[in-house]
Amino acid sequence: MDLLDAVARQVRRAPDAVALTDHLGTRLTYAELDSRARTAAGALAARGVRPGDRVGLVLPRAADLFVLELAVLLAGACFTPLDPAQPPERLRLLLGRAAPALLVTDDEELARAGGVPAVRPEALLAGREPAPRDPGAGPHDPAYCLFTSGSTGPPVGTLISRAAMDTYVTAYARLVGASPRERGAQIGSPGFDVTIDELWPFLGAGASVHIASDSDRSSPRALVDWLRAHRITQTYVPPLLLEAIFRLDAADLGELRLIRTGGERLAAYPPPGFPSRVLNEYGPTETVAGAVFCDVSAWPDRGILPPIGTPLPHIRASVRDREGRPVVPGTPGELYLGGPTVGIGYLGDEARTARKFVRVDGERCFRTGDLVRELPSGDLEFLRRLDDQVQLFGKRVEPGEVESAAATHPAVRRAAVVAPTDGAGRADRLVCFVEWHPGHADADAARLRAHLAGLLPDHLVPAETHTVDRLPTTPAGKVDRRALLRLRSAPADPAPTPQALVEVWERVLGVTGLGVDSDFFLHGGDSARAVTAVTEVGLRLGLRIAARDVFVHPTPAELAKRLAEDTR
């Protein structure tokens, strides 16, 4: 299925059907979506955007962002969405690496400092030039570029072709049963590959897509209330939020028939009587998004963590040893993914592309870096990463990128970042160990954190910073990350009283009068404030908790009980 043709068919089939709504009150029919996108495509072409050019989109998560993504595709170009919530310095860095022909943003400071021609979105949406009839983009030209964390420094851009996107959208729509009857949800952040899942299979099938606000997606209760109020029939939910939703009243889910989850390891199954089917999704950005899926609602063996499942029909998955040879089923090995949705490669990084995109048995494959094994059923089970990369709150994190940012602080001699894991093997925070330059006036953990917050998005800023005289090393001279994790695992501090946590809740939420049974998320808490609570608990109570703990145990009484169990 050609995505643009599929959307055009829906415009002809049901022009007055709702295509997009958002939290700002925007409501676009398919005819309006088509008209606005074609208007903007004409304006892009008039500004010199040509097939293959990248167009940077630094815009809030609302209907106009996705209208402009469609416009870029209609113009034959490649959209590059960047989350405007990132620090300005990081946005400038990403724009420098993306080198777009045009930047679309309503951030005037970024427009001035971005180093590329810039235009406000309303100028494109009010254009008068006709959209190009055939801009000349071919199936192997890039459709979009998404940035993920870099292994030793700045983020890297992954280029996905139009043919790969078309193939994936067709397969995904078939997998989830996208149709004009569906009401899909959009909750993923701009630049996150899950937005491909949330939007294009549904618009290509004539469904409506409803965009949640940040507050609507900030907590389990807020998200469930929004899903019910908007009569959503299927949605993506990150594993952390989903596991908390499993603990809520299932009747609150309304018409929700399918929940898709992924981005990090799912550590729980739906409880008995849970009304929605749950589909576990695995797939790197380099293969569009999802590649392997498991219906965990129907999985019979609950003695293991939910597997990642079996590949989509167009994906060829193989498990291989260090020399690239197939292993015997049941033997752990690296997962290779081949097929028409394998990406073009990394923008401006031929060496990395050559290492990760390889030819196997005459087919181009992506080496995922994930250790898996094939179960007797033929399903794949995720075991761990083969490198230092981790998934944190559904986002790919390379500790090396954080270490490189820390090294730019004048007081830092060397830094190493590790990611402790929970019982399911999932990273729950980043921890930074620092060697300071002796006697430097700025050798202070709080100053380092502030420095990193100005360079990195929130999820890459370490929740803890520890000073060491010297970073431990392996016999090969590399930083011994296992030793750092052992160093961090000192005897647990005494569990806090519920009242001590009440005081933290009040400080973080800016309210008074809370009690030990006050739910963090029912008093203004959200995912960002949960991270702040983690930091406050560490600073004021000397305790190490994770944002996941706040989601699963949102009252002071519940969290204190949970922490007391840890100290026994």
ZIPENOR-V217883 format. One record per backbone hydrogen bond with DSSP energy under -1.0 kcal/mol. CO is the residue of the C=O (numbers start at 0). NH is the residue of the N-H. If there is no record, write none. Layout:
# ZIPENOR-V217883
co:CO nh:NH
co:CO nh:NH
This chain:
# ZIPENOR-V217883
co:1 nh:5
co:2 nh:6
co:3 nh:7
co:4 nh:8
co:5 nh:9
co:6 nh:10
co:7 nh:11
co:8 nh:12
co:9 nh:13
co:13 nh:16
co:14 nh:30
co:16 nh:29
co:18 nh:208
co:19 nh:27
co:20 nh:210
co:21 nh:24
co:25 nh:21
co:27 nh:18
co:27 nh:19
co:28 nh:32
co:29 nh:33
co:30 nh:34
co:31 nh:35
co:32 nh:36
co:33 nh:37
co:34 nh:38
co:35 nh:39
co:36 nh:40
co:37 nh:41
co:38 nh:42
co:39 nh:43
co:40 nh:44
co:41 nh:45
co:42 nh:46
co:43 nh:48
co:44 nh:47
co:49 nh:52
co:52 nh:77
co:53 nh:100
co:54 nh:79
co:55 nh:103
co:56 nh:81
co:59 nh:61
co:61 nh:65
co:62 nh:66
co:63 nh:67
co:64 nh:68
co:65 nh:69
co:66 nh:70
co:67 nh:71
co:68 nh:72
co:69 nh:73
co:70 nh:74
co:71 nh:76
co:72 nh:75
co:75 nh:51
co:77 nh:54
co:78 nh:144
co:79 nh:56
co:82 nh:85
co:86 nh:90
co:87 nh:91
co:88 nh:92
co:89 nh:93
co:90 nh:94
co:91 nh:95
co:92 nh:96
co:93 nh:97
co:94 nh:98
co:101 nh:55
co:102 nh:118
co:103 nh:57
co:106 nh:110
co:107 nh:111
co:108 nh:112
co:109 nh:113
co:116 nh:102
co:118 nh:104
co:119 nh:123
co:120 nh:124
co:121 nh:125
co:123 nh:126
co:137 nh:140
co:138 nh:162
co:140 nh:161
co:142 nh:78
co:143 nh:159
co:145 nh:157
co:147 nh:155
co:155 nh:147
co:156 nh:346
co:157 nh:145
co:158 nh:343
co:158 nh:344
co:159 nh:142
co:159 nh:143
co:160 nh:164
co:161 nh:165
co:162 nh:166
co:163 nh:167
co:164 nh:168
co:165 nh:169
co:166 nh:170
co:167 nh:171
co:168 nh:172
co:169 nh:173
co:170 nh:174
co:171 nh:175
co:172 nh:177
co:178 nh:181
co:181 nh:207
co:182 nh:232
co:182 nh:233
co:183 nh:209
co:185 nh:211
co:188 nh:191
co:191 nh:194
co:192 nh:195
co:193 nh:197
co:194 nh:198
co:198 nh:202
co:199 nh:203
co:201 nh:206
co:207 nh:183
co:208 nh:20
co:209 nh:185
co:212 nh:216
co:214 nh:217
co:218 nh:222
co:219 nh:223
co:220 nh:224
co:221 nh:225
co:222 nh:226
co:223 nh:227
co:224 nh:228
co:225 nh:229
co:226 nh:231
co:227 nh:230
co:232 nh:256
co:232 nh:257
co:234 nh:259
co:237 nh:241
co:238 nh:242
co:239 nh:243
co:240 nh:244
co:241 nh:245
co:243 nh:246
co:244 nh:247
co:248 nh:251
co:249 nh:252
co:250 nh:253
co:252 nh:255
co:256 nh:276
co:257 nh:234
co:258 nh:278
co:259 nh:236
co:260 nh:280
co:270 nh:273
co:276 nh:258
co:277 nh:295
co:277 nh:296
co:278 nh:260
co:279 nh:293
co:281 nh:290
co:281 nh:291
co:283 nh:286
co:284 nh:287
co:285 nh:342
co:286 nh:288
co:290 nh:311
co:291 nh:281
co:292 nh:309
co:293 nh:279
co:293 nh:295
co:294 nh:297
co:308 nh:379
co:309 nh:292
co:311 nh:314
co:315 nh:337
co:317 nh:335
co:318 nh:326
co:319 nh:333
co:320 nh:323
co:324 nh:320
co:327 nh:330
co:332 nh:371
co:333 nh:319
co:334 nh:367
co:335 nh:317
co:336 nh:365
co:337 nh:315
co:338 nh:341
co:344 nh:158
co:345 nh:348
co:348 nh:352
co:349 nh:353
co:350 nh:354
co:351 nh:355
co:352 nh:356
co:355 nh:366
co:357 nh:364
co:359 nh:362
co:362 nh:359
co:364 nh:357
co:365 nh:336
co:368 nh:385
co:369 nh:334
co:370 nh:382
co:370 nh:383
co:371 nh:332
co:372 nh:380
co:374 nh:377
co:378 nh:374
co:379 nh:307
co:379 nh:308
co:380 nh:372
co:383 nh:370
co:389 nh:396
co:391 nh:394
co:394 nh:391
co:396 nh:389
co:397 nh:400
co:398 nh:402
co:399 nh:403
co:400 nh:404
co:401 nh:405
co:402 nh:406
co:404 nh:407
co:405 nh:408
co:408 nh:411
co:410 nh:436
co:413 nh:434
co:415 nh:432
co:417 nh:430
co:419 nh:427
co:421 nh:424
co:425 nh:421
co:429 nh:462
co:429 nh:463
co:430 nh:417
co:431 nh:465
co:432 nh:415
co:433 nh:467
co:434 nh:412
co:434 nh:413
co:436 nh:439
co:439 nh:442
co:441 nh:443
co:443 nh:447
co:444 nh:448
co:445 nh:449
co:446 nh:450
co:447 nh:451
co:448 nh:452
co:449 nh:453
co:451 nh:454
co:451 nh:455
co:456 nh:459
co:457 nh:460
co:463 nh:431
co:465 nh:433
co:471 nh:479
co:473 nh:476
co:477 nh:473
co:478 nh:480
co:479 nh:483
co:480 nh:484
co:481 nh:485
co:482 nh:486
co:483 nh:487
co:484 nh:488
co:487 nh:489
co:496 nh:500
co:497 nh:501
co:498 nh:502
co:499 nh:503
co:500 nh:504
co:501 nh:505
co:502 nh:506
co:503 nh:507
co:504 nh:508
co:505 nh:509
co:505 nh:510
co:514 nh:517
co:515 nh:556
co:519 nh:524
co:525 nh:529
co:526 nh:530
co:527 nh:531
co:528 nh:532
co:529 nh:533
co:530 nh:534
co:531 nh:535
co:532 nh:536
co:533 nh:537
co:534 nh:538
co:535 nh:539
co:536 nh:540
co:536 nh:542
co:545 nh:549
co:546 nh:550
co:547 nh:551
co:548 nh:552
co:553 nh:519
co:554 nh:558
co:555 nh:559
co:556 nh:560
co:557 nh:561
co:558 nh:562
co:559 nh:563
co:560 nh:564
co:561 nh:565
co:562 nh:566
